[in-house]
C-alpha cells in the first residue's frame, strides 16, 4: 500500500544521475499510480514529483517510452488534483508535451498519451495565444496523420474542443477536421459528441460565421443528428450551435436558406423532454422570427413552440423564450389570426400568472400584447376580452413607472383605447351615415 514515504523515495530516485531511461520510465509509472489515488494526489504536488517527471521528459526527449510514461503521469496528476495549486504547478507542462509530440510525430503511442494529457490540462488552464496555436497544430497533425486511430482522434478532438471553449481556433480547419472524423466514425457516439461540442463552440465566435457556412456546418449538424437520433447530447449541442449562429441577425436568412429552422424543429420533436434542447431550439427560432422578412415563412413552427411551452410548463426560461417567439411573430400583422388561433394570448396569460416575478417574461408578454393591439380591432379585442393587459397591469403595479415593462404596458393600454374608440366610431358611422 503506497504512502507518502514511497513518494519521497521515488522523488530521490528521480534525482539520481545514474538512473537510466528504463528506471525513469518506471518512476513515471509510479508517479501515475500515486496520482491516481485521491489520498496521495496532494502529496504528489507538494513533493514536487510533477517537476521530476517534466525534467525527466526533457532529459530523455528522444526516448518514446519515457515520453509516454511521463505524459500518462502528468495526465493523472492533472486529473486527480484539479485545484488552483495543481493548475499553477502544471501550467507550463504543455511546453514539454509540445516538445514530446514534435519529437515523435510518427509514434502513435506518444501522440495519444501527449494529446490525452494536453486535453486534461487545457480543460482547466487558459493557454496563451502561442500555446493555443501550437496545441491546435499538434491536434490537427494527429487527425491528418492517424485518421484510423480512434483513441488518438478522440484525444485530438478533446484538445481542440477544450481550446475552443476558451480561445479562438481556426474555424475552417476545425470544421474540416470534424467533418473528416464524422465521415470515418459516424457510428461512434462518444467521438461524435465531442466533435459536435467542438463545432458548437466554434459557432460562438461571430468572426467564424462565414467559414462555417462555407464548410456547410448546418449540413454536418443534420448528418450527425440523423446518424444518432437517440443521442440527446448531440441534439443539445446542435441546438446550442444554431442558437449561437442565430444571434448574429445578419446571417438569419442564410440559416433559413439551409433549413436550420427545420433542423431545430426536428430536434424538438425527437427529444420533447430535454429542457436544454427545447430552450435552445425555441431561443434560436425566436431570434430568427425577429426578422420581419422571415416571420411569415417561420410561422409554421408556431405550434411546435406552443407545444414545447405547454408540455414543460414549470420551466420559466422555456416559457420566456416561447413568449419572445410569439411576440416577434406578432410584429407581422398578417400572422395575427394564426397567433390567435394557436392560443398565443392564453399562453401568455398562463405564463404571466405562473411566473409573476420573471420580469423578462413579463416584458415579452407586454411586447406581444402591444403588437397584437396595434394590429387592428380584431386582435385588439381579443387581447381585451382575454384580459392580458389587465393581468400585466397587476404585475407592473409594484414596479417603477419608468421601468421598461411599465412603460410598454402603458403604451399598450393607451393604444388599445385608441383602437377600440376608433372602431366604435367607425361602427357608429356605418350605422348612421350622414345625409345631406
N, C-alpha and C positions, 0 to 999 in steps of 0.2 A: 504494500500500500504506500503510494508516494506521499511525501510530506515536504515541508519547506527545506529540510536538510538535504533532500535529494536535489532540489532546485539549486541550492548553493553548490553542491558537488558538480552539477552539470555546468554551472557558470565558471567554476575553476577549471574544468576540463576544456571549455571553450578557449580559455586564456593560454593554454599550453601551446607553445610554439611548435612542439614536436607532434601535435595532433595531425594525423593525415586525413585526406578527404573522406575516406570511409568512416573514420571516427566522427568527423564533423557532421556527416550526414546522419549518423545515429544520434548525435547530440541534438540535432534539429528535430528528429523524430521524438526524442524525449521531451523537448520543449512543446511540441504539438500535443503530446499526451498530458503534460501538466496543464496547458492552457485549456484543454478540453474538459477539465474538471473544475466546475464553478468555485469550489472551495480553494483551489490553488491559483486560479487565474489572477487575482490581485497580486499575489506574491511574485508571479512571473514578471509583471510590470515593475513592481517596486524593487526587484532584484536587478533589473536591467537586462534580463535574459533576452529580451527582444533586440537590444542593441548587439548582443553577442551573435544572434542569428544574422542580423544585417551585415555585421562586419565579416562574418564567415562567408556570406554570399558574395560580398565584394572581393574577398581574398581569393575565392575559388570560382571566379566568374565563368571560366571556361569549362567547368565541370557540371554537366547536366544533373547528375544525382544530387549534388549539393543544392543546386538551384530549386529543384523540385521539392526536396525536403524543407528547404528554407521557406519557400512560398507557402507550403502547406502549414508550417508552423506560424507564419505571420497571419495567415487567414484565421487560424484557430484563436490566436491572441485577439485579433480584431473582432471576431465573432463573439467571444465569451466575455470580453472586457469593454463593452461599449459604454464607456464613461468618458467624461471630459479628460481625465488623466490618460486613458488609453489613446484617445484621439490625438492628444498632444504628443505622445510618445511615437505614434505611428505616422504622423502627418508627412514625414519625409520618406517613408518606406517605399512609396510609389517610385521614387527615383531609382532605387536599387532594382525594383521589379522591372522597370522600363529597360534597364541595362540587361537584365536576365533575358527578357523577351527579345531584345535586339541581338544578343549574342547567340541565341539558339532558335533562329527563325524556322529551322526545319524540324525541330524536335516537338512533336505534339504534346508530350507529357509536360515539358517546360511551359509551353504556350497555355495549356489547360490549367496547370497549377498557378501560373503567374496571373492569368486573367481572372481566375476564381478569387485569388487574394485581392487583386485590384478592385474587383466588383464590390467586395465587402468593405474595403477601406473607403471607396468613393461613396458608398451608401451613407456614411456618417460624416466624412470630411469634405470640405469645399475646396476643390483643387483650383489653383491659379490658372491663368489663361494658357501658359505653356504646358503645364501638367495635363490640362484638359485636352489640348491638341495632340500631345504625344499619346495619351491613353486612348483617345479615339482612333488615332492612326494605328496603334497596336491592335485594337479590336477589329478594325476593318481589314487589316492584313490577314488576321486569322480567319475571318469569314471568307475572304477571297481564296486563301490557300489551303484551307482544311474544310472544304464545303460539305464533306460527308461525315465529319466527326461531330456527332450530335452534342455530346457533353461539352466539347470545346466551343461549339457555336453558342450553346446556352450561356457559357461564361462570358463570351464576347458580347452577346446581346445584353447581358446584365450590366456590363461595363458601360455600354452606350446608353442604356436605359437610365442608370444612376447618374451619368453625366448630364443627360438631357433634362433631368429634374431640377438641376441647379445652374447649368451653364448652357450657352448656345452651342449647338452641334451642327454639322453640315447636314442640312435638310435633304438635299438631293442624294448625297452618298448614303445617308441613313435609310431613306425610303427605298432606295435601290437595293441596299443590303437586306432589309427586312423582306422585300418582295422576293428576292432570291431564296431566302430561308423558308418563306411561306410556300414557295413552289416545291421545294425539296422535302419539307417536313410538315405538310399540311395537316396530317393526322395527329401530330404531336401537340397535345393540348397545352402542356406547360410551356413549350417553346413558343407556341402561337400567342399565349397570354403575355409573355414578356415582349414579344415583337409588337403586339397591339398596344401595350402600355408605352413602349418606346415611341411608336407613331403618334399616340395621343399626346405625349409630352412635346414632341416636335410641333404639333399643331398649336401650341400655346404662344408661339412667337409670331407676331404679325409679319415679320420680315421673311418668314419661311413660306408664306401662303402661295406665292407664285410657283415656287419649286414643288410644293405639294400637289398643286393642280396639274402641273406638267407631268408629274410622276403618277397621276391618276390615283391619288390616295383614297378617294371615295370608292373607286372600283376595287382596290385592295381590301378595304374595310368590308365591302359587300361579300367578297370572296371568303374572307375569314369567318364572317357570321354564318354564311351558308354552309361552310365546311363544319362548323361547330354550333349548330342551332341550340344545343342544350347548354352551352357554356355561358353562364351569367357574367363571369368576369370579362370575357371577350366582348360581350354586348355592352357592358358597362363602359369599357374603355372606348368603344366605338362612339357611344353617345357622348362621352366626355370630349373626345376629339372633335366631333362635329359641333358641339356647343362652343368650343374654343374657336373654331373657324367661323361660326355664325356671328360671333361678337364683333367681327370686322364687317360692318354693313356694306362696304364696297364689294364684297365677294358673295353677297347673299344670292344674287341672281345666278352666279356660277354654280353655287351649291344646288340650287333647284334644277338647273340645267342638267346636272349629273345625277339627279334623283336622290340627293341626300335626304330630302324630306321623307321619301318613301322608305329609305333605309331606317330612319328614326321610328317610323310607324311600325315597321316590321319588327324592330327590336322591342317595342312596347307590347306588341301582340304576342311575341314569343315569351316574354318574361313579365307578365302583368303584376306579379307580386314583388318584383325587385324595385324597391323605392329609389335606388340610385339610377336605374335605367329610366324609370318614369320621370324623375325630376329633371335629369339632364336632357332627355328627349323632348319633354314639353318645353323646357327652357330654350332649347335650340329652335324649336318650332315657333315659339313666341318671338324670338329675335328675327326670324325670317318673316313672320307675319307683320312685323313692324314696317316692312317696306310696302307702301301703297300699291306699287306695281305688281307685287306678288300675292297680295292678300286674297284676291279672287281665286287664284289657282290653288291656294293652300287651304281654302275654306272646306274642302272635302275632308280635311283631317280634324275638323271641329268635333265630330262625335267621339273620335279617339281621345282627344284632350279631355272632353267632359267625362268620358267613361273612366279615365285614369283618376281624376279627382274624386269621383263618386265611389270607386272601388277601394281607394285608400283614404278614407275621409279624415283620419286622425293625423295626417301629415301636413303640417302647416305650410312647409316650403312648397310642397306639390300644389296645394290649393293656391298659394300666391302666384306661382308661375302660370297656373291654368287660368286664373283671372286676368293675368297680364296678357296671355294669348287672346282671350276673349276681348279685352279692351283694345288690343291692337287691331283685331279684325273689325271691331265696331267703328274704327276710323274710316271704313269704307261703307257708306250708307247703303250700297247695293246689297250688302250682306246682312242687313238688319233683320229681314224676315226669317232668314235661316237661323240667326242667333236667337231670335225669339222662339222659333220652333224647337230648337235644341235645349231650351230651358236655361239660357245664359243668365237671365235675371234671377231666377230661383237659385241657381248655383252660387251666384254672388251673395245673395241674401243669407243662404245657409252658411257660407264661408265666413261672412262678417259676424254672424252670431256665434259661430263655433270658435272663432279666434278674435275676440274683441280687442285684444291687446297687440295684435300684429299690424303695426302701422303701415308696413309695405303692402300688405294685402288690402288694407283699407284704401290706400292710395290708388291701387289699380281698380278696385271696385268703384271708387269715385270717378276715375277716368272712364270706366265702362259706362257708368250712368250718364256722364256728360256727353259722351259720343252718341249714345242712344237718344238722348234728349234732343241733341242738335240734328238728329236725322229726320225729324218731322213728326207730325201729330201721332202717327200710329205707334211708333216705338216710344215716343214721349208718354203717351197714355199708358203704355204697358209698364213703363218704369213707375208711373204714378199709381197705377192700380195695384201693383205688387208691393209698393211701399219701400223700394230700395233706398230712395233718398231719405225718407223719414228714419230709417234704421241707421243710416250713415250720420244723420244729424245727431242722433243719440250718442253715437260713438265719439263724434268730434266736440260734443258739448263740454267735455273736460279738457280740451286742448286749447292752446293759444289760438286766438282768432287769426293771427298772422301765419299760422303753420300752413304748409303746402296743402295738406289734406283738407283743412278747414276752408281754405280759400277755394279749392276745387269743388267742394260740396256746395259752398255758397254760390259759386258761379253756375253750377248745375241747377240749383233751386231757382235762381233768377231766370236762367234760360228756359226752364220748364214753365214758369209763369208766363213768360213772353210767348212761347209756342202755343200753350193752351189758350191764352187770351186771343191770340191771332186766329186760332182755329175756331173759337166761339164766334168771333166777329165775322169770319168768312161764312160760317154756317148761318148766322143771322142774316147776313146779306143775301145769301142764296134763298133763304126762306121768305124774305121780304124785299124783293128787288125794287129799286127806285123807279117811280113812274114820273114822267114829265107832265 
